[in-house]
Amino acid sequence: MNESTENNVIPGICCDVENCIYNNGSCCCTADEVHVKTRTTEPEETMCETFSEL
């Protein structure tokens, strides 16, 4: 990970979606902002509306 990517992570946001352009490969999100909603079928999980496929 380069220094620019490391500085752009959102503190406290972890992401395990490997095919998102904002996942830096270390489960950190590099998007400018994140929009998340709770799934109704599994309340303990969230769905990121900022996701953008590689």
C-alpha positions as CSV (number, residue, x, y, z in Angstrom):
1,M,0.0,0.0,0.0
2,N,1.4,3.4,-0.9
3,E,1.5,6.3,1.5
4,S,-1.3,8.2,-0.3
5,T,-3.7,5.3,0.0
6,E,-2.8,4.8,3.6
7,N,-3.5,8.4,4.4
8,N,-6.9,8.3,2.7
9,V,-8.5,5.5,4.8
10,I,-11.6,6.2,6.8
11,P,-10.8,5.4,10.5
12,G,-13.1,2.7,12.0
13,I,-14.4,1.5,8.6
14,C,-13.5,-2.1,7.8
15,C,-14.4,-3.7,4.5
16,D,-14.0,-7.4,3.4
17,V,-15.4,-6.9,-0.1
18,E,-12.4,-7.7,-2.3
19,N,-13.7,-6.4,-5.6
20,C,-14.5,-2.9,-4.5
21,I,-12.3,-0.1,-5.8
22,Y,-12.2,1.6,-2.4
23,N,-10.9,-1.5,-0.5
24,N,-7.1,-0.9,-0.2
25,G,-6.3,-4.6,0.2
26,S,-6.0,-4.3,4.0
27,C,-9.7,-4.2,4.7
28,C,-9.6,-0.4,4.9
29,C,-11.9,1.9,2.9
30,T,-10.5,4.8,0.8
31,A,-13.7,6.3,-0.4
32,D,-14.2,10.0,0.3
33,E,-17.4,9.1,2.2
34,V,-19.4,6.0,2.9
35,H,-23.2,5.5,2.7
36,V,-24.4,2.4,4.5
37,K,-27.8,0.9,5.2
38,T,-28.8,-2.0,7.4
39,R,-30.1,-5.1,5.7
40,T,-33.6,-6.0,6.8
41,T,-33.0,-9.8,6.5
42,E,-29.8,-9.8,8.6
43,P,-29.8,-6.8,11.0
44,E,-26.3,-7.5,12.2
45,E,-24.9,-6.9,8.7
46,T,-24.7,-3.7,6.7
47,M,-24.7,-3.0,2.9
48,C,-22.4,-0.3,1.6
49,E,-24.1,1.8,-1.0
50,T,-20.7,3.4,-1.9
51,F,-19.5,0.1,-3.4
52,S,-18.0,0.3,-6.9
53,E,-16.8,-2.9,-8.6
54,L,-13.2,-3.1,-9.8
